[in-house]
Amino acid sequence: MKNLTILLIRSNSFSGALPDELFSGTFDNIFVDVGDNKLTGDLPASFANMSNLVSLIGPKNSFTDSATQLSVCGNMNTTTLVMDCDACECCEVCCDGENDAVCDFQLLHVRGQLINEIRQKLMAAYRNTD
């Protein structure tokens, strides 16, 4: 989908896996919020190589353990990563307690005020669904 840059499908009871070609051909910054659905499987493999993935929010799903590849965590453009602890390889920083379920990992390399504003709006919207 060449023109898809924001995927906001939180709390819709969607099930199944996200397709690998979801953002193929998109060069603009990408913001993904698929939290609180019934999604399964791994995250699309393409997410690991996307230099334009800015925000990935996907807790409260049934992704496979370690669905979030380490390469997503090390992506210098990804500024917000919120995933279930068992589905996130890079969430050891915030998933160190036995009662931890969701990792809210704010990456330190935020790029620009616009990205920060969008991240804040997405996080505020997510918190309002609880």
PyRosetta script that sets phi, psi and omega in degrees:
from pyrosetta import init, pose_from_sequence

init()
pose = pose_from_sequence("MKNLTILLIRSNSFSGALPDELFSGTFDNIFVDVGDNKLTGDLPASFANMSNLVSLIGPKNSFTDSATQLSVCGNMNTTTLVMDCDACECCEVCCDGENDAVCDFQLLHVRGQLINEIRQKLMAAYRNTD")
pose.set_psi(1, 102.2)
pose.set_omega(1, -171.3)
pose.set_phi(2, -67.2)
pose.set_psi(2, -28.6)
pose.set_omega(2, -174.3)
pose.set_phi(3, -102.4)
pose.set_psi(3, -1.8)
pose.set_omega(3, -178.5)
pose.set_phi(4, -76.8)
pose.set_psi(4, 119.3)
pose.set_omega(4, 178.0)
pose.set_phi(5, -123.7)
pose.set_psi(5, -22.6)
pose.set_omega(5, 178.1)
pose.set_phi(6, -128.5)
pose.set_psi(6, 123.6)
pose.set_omega(6, 175.7)
pose.set_phi(7, -117.1)
pose.set_psi(7, 106.7)
pose.set_omega(7, -177.3)
pose.set_phi(8, -122.6)
pose.set_psi(8, 92.6)
pose.set_omega(8, -177.0)
pose.set_phi(9, -125.3)
pose.set_psi(9, 32.6)
pose.set_omega(9, -177.3)
pose.set_phi(10, -62.4)
pose.set_psi(10, 141.4)
pose.set_omega(10, 171.0)
pose.set_phi(11, 59.0)
pose.set_psi(11, 49.7)
pose.set_omega(11, 179.0)
pose.set_phi(12, -120.4)
pose.set_psi(12, 3.2)
pose.set_omega(12, -178.3)
pose.set_phi(13, 60.5)
pose.set_psi(13, 27.8)
pose.set_omega(13, 174.9)
pose.set_phi(14, -68.1)
pose.set_psi(14, 144.8)
pose.set_omega(14, 179.8)
pose.set_phi(15, -129.6)
pose.set_psi(15, 168.7)
pose.set_omega(15, -178.5)
pose.set_phi(16, 96.9)
pose.set_psi(16, -171.0)
pose.set_omega(16, -178.0)
pose.set_phi(17, -101.0)
pose.set_psi(17, 152.7)
pose.set_omega(17, 173.7)
pose.set_phi(18, -75.0)
pose.set_psi(18, 134.8)
pose.set_omega(18, -178.8)
pose.set_phi(19, -70.1)
pose.set_psi(19, 143.1)
pose.set_omega(19, 180.0)
pose.set_phi(20, -60.1)
pose.set_psi(20, -34.4)
pose.set_omega(20, -175.6)
pose.set_phi(21, -87.6)
pose.set_psi(21, 15.9)
pose.set_omega(21, -173.9)
pose.set_phi(22, -52.3)
pose.set_psi(22, -46.5)
pose.set_omega(22, -177.6)
pose.set_phi(23, -115.3)
pose.set_psi(23, 24.2)
pose.set_omega(23, -178.0)
pose.set_phi(24, -64.2)
pose.set_psi(24, 133.4)
pose.set_omega(24, 178.7)
pose.set_phi(25, 84.1)
pose.set_psi(25, 2.5)
pose.set_omega(25, 179.5)
pose.set_phi(26, -91.7)
pose.set_psi(26, 129.8)
pose.set_omega(26, -178.5)
pose.set_phi(27, -112.3)
pose.set_psi(27, -11.4)
pose.set_omega(27, 177.5)
pose.set_phi(28, -77.7)
pose.set_psi(28, 167.9)
pose.set_omega(28, 176.5)
pose.set_phi(29, -61.5)
pose.set_psi(29, 140.6)
pose.set_omega(29, -175.1)
pose.set_phi(30, -117.1)
pose.set_psi(30, 133.2)
pose.set_omega(30, 178.8)
pose.set_phi(31, -122.7)
pose.set_psi(31, 123.6)
pose.set_omega(31, -175.9)
pose.set_phi(32, -122.4)
pose.set_psi(32, 124.0)
pose.set_omega(32, 172.5)
pose.set_phi(33, -132.4)
pose.set_psi(33, 102.7)
pose.set_omega(33, -179.0)
pose.set_phi(34, -118.6)
pose.set_psi(34, 21.3)
pose.set_omega(34, -175.8)
pose.set_phi(35, -64.3)
pose.set_psi(35, 153.3)
pose.set_omega(35, 173.4)
pose.set_phi(36, 60.2)
pose.set_psi(36, 53.4)
pose.set_omega(36, 173.6)
pose.set_phi(37, -127.8)
pose.set_psi(37, -156.9)
pose.set_omega(37, 177.3)
pose.set_phi(38, -126.1)
pose.set_psi(38, 39.1)
pose.set_omega(38, -177.2)
pose.set_phi(39, -73.1)
pose.set_psi(39, 147.5)
pose.set_omega(39, -175.7)
pose.set_phi(40, -130.8)
pose.set_psi(40, 176.2)
pose.set_omega(40, 176.5)
pose.set_phi(41, 78.8)
pose.set_psi(41, -162.5)
pose.set_omega(41, 178.0)
pose.set_phi(42, -90.3)
pose.set_psi(42, 162.6)
pose.set_omega(42, 169.4)
pose.set_phi(43, -69.2)
pose.set_psi(43, 154.6)
pose.set_omega(43, 177.6)
pose.set_phi(44, -53.5)
pose.set_psi(44, 134.7)
pose.set_omega(44, -179.8)
pose.set_phi(45, -58.8)
pose.set_psi(45, -28.1)
pose.set_omega(45, -179.5)
pose.set_phi(46, -64.1)
pose.set_psi(46, -23.8)
pose.set_omega(46, 179.4)
pose.set_phi(47, -60.0)
pose.set_psi(47, -31.3)
pose.set_omega(47, -176.7)
pose.set_phi(48, -68.3)
pose.set_psi(48, -26.0)
pose.set_omega(48, -175.7)
pose.set_phi(49, -108.8)
pose.set_psi(49, 6.8)
pose.set_omega(49, -175.3)
pose.set_phi(50, -83.7)
pose.set_psi(50, 112.9)
pose.set_omega(50, 178.3)
pose.set_phi(51, -75.7)
pose.set_psi(51, -9.4)
pose.set_omega(51, -177.3)
pose.set_phi(52, -109.9)
pose.set_psi(52, 12.2)
pose.set_omega(52, 176.0)
pose.set_phi(53, -80.5)
pose.set_psi(53, 107.6)
pose.set_omega(53, -174.3)
pose.set_phi(54, -95.3)
pose.set_psi(54, -39.8)
pose.set_omega(54, -175.0)
pose.set_phi(55, -139.7)
pose.set_psi(55, 130.1)
pose.set_omega(55, 177.5)
pose.set_phi(56, -129.8)
pose.set_psi(56, 111.0)
pose.set_omega(56, -179.5)
pose.set_phi(57, -122.2)
pose.set_psi(57, 117.2)
pose.set_omega(57, -175.0)
pose.set_phi(58, -150.4)
pose.set_psi(58, 30.3)
pose.set_omega(58, 179.6)
pose.set_phi(59, -74.8)
pose.set_psi(59, 171.3)
pose.set_omega(59, 178.6)
pose.set_phi(60, 62.3)
pose.set_psi(60, 47.4)
pose.set_omega(60, 173.1)
pose.set_phi(61, -130.6)
pose.set_psi(61, -171.0)
pose.set_omega(61, 178.2)
pose.set_phi(62, -122.4)
pose.set_psi(62, 44.0)
pose.set_omega(62, 176.6)
pose.set_phi(63, -62.4)
pose.set_psi(63, 155.3)
pose.set_omega(63, 177.8)
pose.set_phi(64, -65.4)
pose.set_psi(64, 157.9)
pose.set_omega(64, 176.6)
pose.set_phi(65, -57.0)
pose.set_psi(65, 136.7)
pose.set_omega(65, 179.5)
pose.set_phi(66, 59.3)
pose.set_psi(66, 36.7)
pose.set_omega(66, 178.3)
pose.set_phi(67, -65.0)
pose.set_psi(67, -28.4)
pose.set_omega(67, 179.1)
pose.set_phi(68, -86.1)
pose.set_psi(68, 109.5)
pose.set_omega(68, -177.1)
pose.set_phi(69, -69.5)
pose.set_psi(69, 151.2)
pose.set_omega(69, 177.9)
pose.set_phi(70, -57.8)
pose.set_psi(70, -30.5)
pose.set_omega(70, -179.8)
pose.set_phi(71, -67.4)
pose.set_psi(71, -26.9)
pose.set_omega(71, 173.6)
pose.set_phi(72, -68.2)
pose.set_psi(72, -41.3)
pose.set_omega(72, -178.7)
pose.set_phi(73, -64.7)
pose.set_psi(73, -33.4)
pose.set_omega(73, -178.4)
pose.set_phi(74, -89.5)
pose.set_psi(74, 2.3)
pose.set_omega(74, -179.5)
pose.set_phi(75, -66.7)
pose.set_psi(75, 119.1)
pose.set_omega(75, -175.9)
pose.set_phi(76, -68.3)
pose.set_psi(76, -13.2)
pose.set_omega(76, 179.0)
pose.set_phi(77, -95.1)
pose.set_psi(77, -17.9)
pose.set_omega(77, -179.6)
pose.set_phi(78, -77.7)
pose.set_psi(78, 117.2)
pose.set_omega(78, -176.5)
pose.set_phi(79, -104.5)
pose.set_psi(79, -20.7)
pose.set_omega(79, -179.8)
pose.set_phi(80, -132.7)
pose.set_psi(80, 128.0)
pose.set_omega(80, 176.7)
pose.set_phi(81, -135.8)
pose.set_psi(81, 115.9)
pose.set_omega(81, 177.9)
pose.set_phi(82, -127.6)
pose.set_psi(82, 113.8)
pose.set_omega(82, -177.5)
pose.set_phi(83, -142.3)
pose.set_psi(83, 163.6)
pose.set_omega(83, 171.2)
pose.set_phi(84, -65.5)
pose.set_psi(84, 142.4)
pose.set_omega(84, -175.2)
pose.set_phi(85, -57.3)
pose.set_psi(85, -40.2)
pose.set_omega(85, -176.9)
pose.set_phi(86, -75.5)
pose.set_psi(86, -9.9)
pose.set_omega(86, 179.8)
pose.set_phi(87, -103.9)
pose.set_psi(87, 11.2)
pose.set_omega(87, -172.0)
pose.set_phi(88, -133.0)
pose.set_psi(88, 114.4)
pose.set_omega(88, -179.9)
pose.set_phi(89, -71.3)
pose.set_psi(89, -24.7)
pose.set_omega(89, -175.9)
pose.set_phi(90, -101.5)
pose.set_psi(90, 10.2)
pose.set_omega(90, -176.2)
pose.set_phi(91, -94.4)
pose.set_psi(91, 15.8)
pose.set_omega(91, 178.4)
pose.set_phi(92, -61.3)
pose.set_psi(92, -25.6)
pose.set_omega(92, -179.3)
pose.set_phi(93, -61.5)
pose.set_psi(93, -39.0)
pose.set_omega(93, -174.7)
pose.set_phi(94, -115.6)
pose.set_psi(94, 1.7)
pose.set_omega(94, 179.8)
pose.set_phi(95, -114.9)
pose.set_psi(95, 52.4)
pose.set_omega(95, -175.7)
pose.set_phi(96, -103.7)
pose.set_psi(96, -3.7)
pose.set_omega(96, 178.5)
pose.set_phi(97, -102.3)
pose.set_psi(97, 157.3)
pose.set_omega(97, -176.9)
pose.set_phi(98, -71.7)
pose.set_psi(98, -19.0)
pose.set_omega(98, 179.4)
pose.set_phi(99, -97.9)
pose.set_psi(99, 4.8)
pose.set_omega(99, 179.6)
pose.set_phi(100, -73.2)
pose.set_psi(100, 133.4)
pose.set_omega(100, 178.3)
pose.set_phi(101, -123.5)
pose.set_psi(101, -35.4)
pose.set_omega(101, -175.9)
pose.set_phi(102, -123.5)
pose.set_psi(102, 134.2)
pose.set_omega(102, 178.0)
pose.set_phi(103, -100.0)
pose.set_psi(103, 124.5)
pose.set_omega(103, 174.6)
pose.set_phi(104, -112.6)
pose.set_psi(104, 90.2)
pose.set_omega(104, -171.1)
pose.set_phi(105, -102.4)
pose.set_psi(105, 100.0)
pose.set_omega(105, 179.0)
pose.set_phi(106, -87.5)
pose.set_psi(106, 111.8)
pose.set_omega(106, -177.5)
pose.set_phi(107, -74.0)
pose.set_psi(107, 145.6)
pose.set_omega(107, -170.8)
pose.set_phi(108, -76.8)
pose.set_psi(108, -15.2)
pose.set_omega(108, -174.7)
pose.set_phi(109, -98.3)
pose.set_psi(109, 59.5)
pose.set_omega(109, 178.6)
pose.set_phi(110, -66.8)
pose.set_psi(110, 132.2)
pose.set_omega(110, -176.6)
pose.set_phi(111, -107.7)
pose.set_psi(111, 92.0)
pose.set_omega(111, 170.0)
pose.set_phi(112, 90.8)
pose.set_psi(112, 156.3)
pose.set_omega(112, -177.5)
pose.set_phi(113, -68.1)
pose.set_psi(113, -38.0)
pose.set_omega(113, -179.3)
pose.set_phi(114, -59.7)
pose.set_psi(114, -45.5)
pose.set_omega(114, 179.4)
pose.set_phi(115, -62.8)
pose.set_psi(115, -41.4)
pose.set_omega(115, 179.4)
pose.set_phi(116, -62.7)
pose.set_psi(116, -42.1)
pose.set_omega(116, 179.3)
pose.set_phi(117, -64.0)
pose.set_psi(117, -42.7)
pose.set_omega(117, 179.2)
pose.set_phi(118, -65.4)
pose.set_psi(118, -42.0)
pose.set_omega(118, 178.2)
pose.set_phi(119, -59.2)
pose.set_psi(119, -43.8)
pose.set_omega(119, -180.0)
pose.set_phi(120, -63.7)
pose.set_psi(120, -40.0)
pose.set_omega(120, 178.7)
pose.set_phi(121, -66.0)
pose.set_psi(121, -42.7)
pose.set_omega(121, 178.8)
pose.set_phi(122, -64.1)
pose.set_psi(122, -43.4)
pose.set_omega(122, -179.8)
pose.set_phi(123, -66.2)
pose.set_psi(123, -40.3)
pose.set_omega(123, 178.2)
pose.set_phi(124, -63.7)
pose.set_psi(124, -41.5)
pose.set_omega(124, 178.8)
pose.set_phi(125, -64.5)
pose.set_psi(125, -40.3)
pose.set_omega(125, 179.6)
pose.set_phi(126, -63.9)
pose.set_psi(126, -43.8)
pose.set_omega(126, -178.8)
pose.set_phi(127, -64.8)
pose.set_psi(127, -28.1)
pose.set_omega(127, -179.4)
pose.set_phi(128, -75.7)
pose.set_psi(128, -9.3)
pose.set_omega(128, 179.4)
pose.set_phi(129, -91.5)
pose.set_psi(129, -9.6)
pose.set_omega(129, -178.7)
pose.set_phi(130, -74.3)
pose.dump_pdb("model.pdb")
